Amino acid sequence: MLSSLYSPLVSTGHFHCHNHHQNHLSPPSTLASPPCLYQRGKETRSVITLSSDSMELCGVDSEGKQFDSVQEMWREEIGEEGDETRKTQWYRDGVSYWEGVEASVDGVLGGYGHVNDADIIGSEVFLKTLMEERLVNGGANQHLVALDCGSGIGRITKNLLIRYFNEVDLLEPVEQFLDAARENLATTGSETHKATNFFCIPLQEFTPAAGRYDVIWVQWCIGHLTDDDFVSFFNRAKGCLKPGGFFVVKENNAKRGFVLDKEDHSITRSDPYFKQLFRRCGLHLYRTKDQKGLPEELFAVKMYALTVDTPPKIHRTRSKTQSNRPQIIK
């Protein structure tokens, strides 16, 4: 969901990654309402350098400041490594922002409540494919359990997860949203399909129960975690999946580098940025899919299915009938 911890209202923006031989080009000074929404504009080239151990991505914040690297941005936001005071404040400010937002679908979707249907439809198609491929008999006749991370008011659980899973646990740090989720889900589901646990705990502090979950769904919330806490969360959560289980990460994607939102204290990462972090987590990219049907002024949204086990290699060979068929000699 465009959940309680992540605003959908940041477009890809207009920014320029520069070095000492390039002119500095600022993003547009006039921002649409709300402040974190850039008007879509022509983007200039971004320099991305990836290796197995390090990554250099340039980016911009919502006030127009440009950064030559991810490291530069994080130093400014949370200080040098080991500065727990500033990192704690980063997380407090993020929660404080959402504590001022109405506990409704339109509120958690940043005024874009009308994207709910398209979002759920896209997620359901992706989830059904994964369950058919990953779970024994597609999960039929099994007791399935899911974790909804950054659950907000329970939008995804109510509209999607509770229909496919016997139990859904909700994880959300904003108390008013979790209270609304309890109320919204009180009459949803049945004795065999229900919301079970409501955890009012920040994602970076949560350790799921070992071996409990078939699916851990992480949508529009991971942008609030620092890179190190991103990796730490998935490393803790890997042991919480059942055999055949998987993660789904559904997030906004910046076209280049990253975009830092100074208002809600989150970062929108690009696809290469996400993939580098997934590698650091020791996760395997099983399948990806682009979300369709969202307004053009919003970020692109991508779904990632991630597994702990290595996806099997598919060997494509021609059938004997085809391979033995006489060829036309020219």
Buried (B, 14 or more C-beta within 10 A) or exposed (E): BBBBBBBBBBBBBBBBBBEEEEEEEEBEEEBBEBBBBBEBEEBEEBBBEBEEEEBBBBBBBBEBBBBBBBBBBBBEBBBEEEEEEEBEBBBEBBBEBBBEBEBBBEBBBBBBBEBBEBBBBBBBEBBEEBBEBBBEEEBEEBEBBBBBBBBBBBBBBBBBBBBBBBBBBBBBBBEBBBBBBEEBBEEBBEEEBBBEEBBEEBBBEBEBEEEBBBBBBBBBBBBBBBBBBBBBBBEBBBEBBBEBBBBBBBBBBBBBBBBBBBBBBBBBBBBBBBBBBBBBBEBBBBBBBEBEEBEEBBBBBBBBBBBBBEEEEEEEEEEEEEEEEEEEEE
